[in-house]
Amino acid sequence: MLLICACFRFAVSDTAYRSLTEENRGQCILISGESGSGKTEASKKVLQFIAATTGHKAQVETVKDKLLQSNPVLEAFGNAKTNRNDNSSRFGKYMDISFDSLGSPVGGNILNYLLEKSRVIHQNPRERNFHIFYQLLAGADDEMLTKLHLKRNLDTYFYFTHGIEGRVNTIDDHQQFQQVRKAMTVIELTEQEQEDIFAIVASVLHMGNVGFTEEEGKAQILKPECVEAVSKLLGCTTSKLDRAFTHRTIDAKGDVVTSPLTREMAIYARDALAKAVYDRLFTWLVTRLNTSLQPKQSQKKEVMGILDIYGFEIFQRNSFEQFCINFCNEKLQQLFIELTLKSEQEEYQKEGIEWEHVEYFNNKVICDLIEQKHKGIISLMDEECLRPGEPTDKSFLAKMNENLSSHDHYISHRKAGKDLQKSMSREEFCLKHYAGDVIYNVDGFLDKNNDLLFRDLREVMSETTNSITKEVFPVSDVMTKKRPDTAATQFKNSLNQLMEILMNKEPSYIRCIKPNDDQRSGIFDDRIVTHQVKYLGLMENLRVRRAGFAYRRPYEMFLQRYKCLTPNTWPNYHGPPKQGVQDIVCHLGFEKDEYRMGNTKIFIRSPRTLFDTEDAFQAKKHYIATIIQKIWKGRLQRLRYLKMREAAITIEKWSRRFLARKQAERRYKAVNIIRSFIKGFITRNGQVTDMNKAFLELAKAQYLIRLSKNLPTKLLDTSWPSHPVVCREASALLHKLHQSWLSRKYRLALSQEQKRQFQLKVLAESIFKDKKKSYPQSVGPQFVDDRLTEEQKALRQTFQQNHLNGDKILYSTSVIKYDRHGYKPRERALLLTNKHLYILDGKTFKLKHNLRLEILQELVVTTESDNLLLLRIPTEYKKDKGDLILEVDHIIEAITKIVDVTKKSQSVKIMEPGTISHNLIGGKQGVIDITTGTNPVIAKGKSGHLLVVATP
Ligand SMILES: Nc1ncnc2c1ncn2[C@@H]1O[C@H](COP(=O)(O)OP(=O)(O)OP(=O)(O)O)[C@@H](O)[C@H]1O
């Protein structure tokens, strides 16, 4: 049946889908062609393609299911078998599909246009009523049919004009009914809603069977059981419905008058009700479907529209419906011309592109003939409908003949040529449509345009209990006195709105060509195909397309998309957009003939070049995505960091407050304890209460804890933590114990050498502490064994070898020896062994005195800070020339060493300043004067005595 191939449809869908998702441009796919050329099938393929290419998330699958399943429902109620197509759409459909930012369908919206409702009451020979009637009778089970008061026989129903001819071999109504029921569930129609829908469908069939007779010019119901069935199915009073079928109430400026109807008028009223009920049910279905298809989230969405509207129709007898359908096709052709042939050629001129104009037929003139205000056919028809008097279809035709005869595309019977006159009756007029000449019969034009439904019937419908009829016949509708727009005007207005929607989108076209008029496959009737190709303007379109350019974009948009392809324009480009685009084109190596630079746009001739550019962009996209990802991740981390920092500051702030509060609480508690302690103390008048005892225990415990944390760690550290009064004794005791413990610890850690030092220091302390002024200076420095110079040490070694027979020298130091006569100072060395004290010449180490230690009677020193040492030797040993007067630099050290060997600390005599006598050889006495002064010295004084001046 179709010339158009599936892959082309998919390619169109793919291009539109890509443009939508990649460039965020709203799309519309316009499917046009004659009735039966395959528009509906093509629209299904577009839907299938979108369903197959888009994501597979559960939510998306539901939306896709609903979009796909909307078709069987809408086709069942809006399609019918015609002589040109077994499944002809008897309504126009524009479906918007909304996509989210990831390109997944998230919802949809359907606009429906002018259902051919006259089909409900009458069909042409070999045509059928809407599918749903046949499907219901064939597919519903017996129980359902009984409930609906229906019988399966088609010839039972008056509205099946041609009775059992309604059964067609090519259509399986039973199977399609099951499919429709399933689809109804998918689009979320509830059980109750489905029941109400089928009740309405059945009621329409019953209305057709009501029948009337006439008595005295008044219509009488022929089959009351049918009225009863209708009232049961819709939920209204039978008597009221009965009366509404046979009477008419008119409200003439406040005067309400009810008059009986003639049989003819009653049939008119009944048919009008059947048409209105079915038409409004169909609109309700679309609205209900839209509710189910509404996108859930309110995010920004791109929309793709698919227009599948009835094709151009030329029947044997063409009526009001064909007039509307063909007007719609004229409008679509006009849109096509505006968006392609006209605008494209105008654009080349505007952009300064070299262009040879392609001629085409502009059908605007036909559109104007039909819709022009005050002059067009629709205006004339409305005028005729509304004028007072007795307007008829004939008077309308006469009006048209009078006003439009001069128009090139309107042909009245009189104006028609001989050939045409033969096929035209006097009740007909011919319009020269872009797709061919169509002869219309005016019979029924005014009635259909008026679309009148008597007030009584509207009132009964508004009171029904069937939820759908109640909703679609609102009470406000009954009350209003305003006349609604005529059917043609309503249709014209809705078409103009559709044009506005389509104008704002990027169009893609699927042109369906019907290969033959007999609905047969594999047969191409050249005449028919050529005719369609011609009137659709496809040749002109092809010529424009071939000579023109496949792609054009404003420089800014092209640059925006492809600027990443050259280093000159990436990442930032601030020059003129045209220059930027030129850079890209040069960089990509476009051939000269492949593109043109217009005033504001670039034009690319062949799709191949564009695809290559797009491929290069797609390849680069990943790199750009990485950069975006990097920056985004960085930003995200920074935000996280800032949040964390803020949180940390808050936590810190609060924890500080918390701690401060805790501390304040503790302080407050302590103050309270003290207060209560004091209180307890006062009230008990000196007696220690239990609470005071507890307080004391606490104070002791706290003191011990504090003490344990602050104990001195060094022996010389004399500090000691303060104590409460009650712990005074304990504190003193503990201090002592701690000192002992520290001492012990110190002692245990001492080396042999250190121990020895200590013993000597203790010895020195016992001899000199508080007795000799120079003692304190000797406490710190260590006592040494050897204070000789290096030279002296060498001499000492010789002396030791020659005189000491292996005796160990315990102490060596330089001293000054004062002669006993004249007190002349002599440099000497003092050596101490276990048994002897040797005085040697300081320079030669010649032995001067050898004193056995046991003969040392006294070691005399002064209390002052001088270094005088007088060694008293008993008389029996005076052969040794009397007492020895020495000046020893480290006198404390030297005496301590000597006493350490002799173990006679009592031999040390410490003399107050004054005079000290000493023995000279031969029993004579010498005197040493001890005094203090600012110039310390040891020398012979004027008195002839040895004068020792010590610092005070
Ligand atoms: N691709 C196809 N291959 C074979 N047959 C097809 C194809 N498309 C359509 N047909 C046949 O042509 C018939 C008419 O197609 P379709 O209903 O899509 O036409 P239409 O243009 O929508 O007609 P109308 O304007 O009357 O609704 C279909 O019922 C089907 O039998």
Ligand as a Chemical Component Dictionary entry (heavy atoms), coordinates in Angstrom:
data_LIG
# 
_chem_comp.id                   LIG 
_chem_comp.type                 NON-POLYMER 
_chem_comp.pdbx_formal_charge   0 
_chem_comp.three_letter_code    LIG 
# 
loop_
_chem_comp_atom.comp_id 
_chem_comp_atom.atom_id 
_chem_comp_atom.alt_atom_id 
_chem_comp_atom.type_symbol 
_chem_comp_atom.charge 
_chem_comp_atom.model_Cartn_x 
_chem_comp_atom.model_Cartn_y 
_chem_comp_atom.model_Cartn_z 
_chem_comp_atom.pdbx_ordinal 
LIG N1  N1  N 0 4.145  0.122  5.639 1  
LIG C1  C1  C 0 3.041  -0.505 5.242 2  
LIG N2  N2  N 0 3.125  -1.714 4.649 3  
LIG C2  C2  C 0 2.010  -2.363 4.252 4  
LIG N3  N3  N 0 0.774  -1.897 4.392 5  
LIG C3  C3  C 0 0.626  -0.699 4.966 6  
LIG C4  C4  C 0 1.753  0.067  5.412 7  
LIG N4  N4  N 0 1.280  1.206  5.911 8  
LIG C5  C5  C 0 -0.055 1.171  5.787 9  
LIG N5  N5  N 0 -0.442 0.032  5.231 10 
LIG C6  C6  C 0 -1.814 -0.374 4.956 11 
LIG O1  O1  O 0 -2.532 0.762  4.558 12 
LIG C7  C7  C 0 -3.664 0.938  5.389 13 
LIG C8  C8  C 0 -3.900 2.391  5.573 14 
LIG O2  O2  O 0 -2.892 2.929  6.330 15 
LIG P1  P1  P 0 -3.165 4.107  7.331 16 
LIG O3  O3  O 0 -4.334 3.803  8.150 17 
LIG O4  O4  O 0 -1.903 4.374  7.997 18 
LIG O5  O5  O 0 -3.522 5.259  6.332 19 
LIG P2  P2  P 0 -3.851 6.747  6.618 20 
LIG O6  O6  O 0 -2.991 7.566  5.723 21 
LIG O7  O7  O 0 -3.628 6.999  8.082 22 
LIG O8  O8  O 0 -5.320 6.895  6.273 23 
LIG P3  P3  P 0 -6.459 7.856  6.842 24 
LIG O9  O9  O 0 -6.112 9.249  6.449 25 
LIG O10 O10 O 0 -7.677 7.366  6.196 26 
LIG O11 O11 O 0 -6.436 7.621  8.316 27 
LIG C9  C9  C 0 -3.316 0.212  6.664 28 
LIG O12 O12 O 0 -4.474 -0.248 7.315 29 
LIG C10 C10 C 0 -2.487 -0.938 6.192 30 
LIG O13 O13 O 0 -3.339 -2.008 5.781 31 
# 
loop_
_chem_comp_bond.comp_id 
_chem_comp_bond.atom_id_1 
_chem_comp_bond.atom_id_2 
_chem_comp_bond.value_order 
_chem_comp_bond.pdbx_ordinal 
LIG N1  C1  SING 1  
LIG C1  N2  SING 2  
LIG C1  C4  DOUB 3  
LIG N2  C2  DOUB 4  
LIG C2  N3  SING 5  
LIG N3  C3  DOUB 6  
LIG C3  C4  SING 7  
LIG C3  N5  SING 8  
LIG C4  N4  SING 9  
LIG N4  C5  DOUB 10 
LIG C5  N5  SING 11 
LIG N5  C6  SING 12 
LIG C6  O1  SING 13 
LIG C6  C10 SING 14 
LIG O1  C7  SING 15 
LIG C7  C8  SING 16 
LIG C7  C9  SING 17 
LIG C8  O2  SING 18 
LIG O2  P1  SING 19 
LIG P1  O3  DOUB 20 
LIG P1  O4  SING 21 
LIG P1  O5  SING 22 
LIG O5  P2  SING 23 
LIG P2  O6  DOUB 24 
LIG P2  O7  SING 25 
LIG P2  O8  SING 26 
LIG O8  P3  SING 27 
LIG P3  O9  DOUB 28 
LIG P3  O10 SING 29 
LIG P3  O11 SING 30 
LIG C9  O12 SING 31 
LIG C9  C10 SING 32 
LIG C10 O13 SING 33 
# 
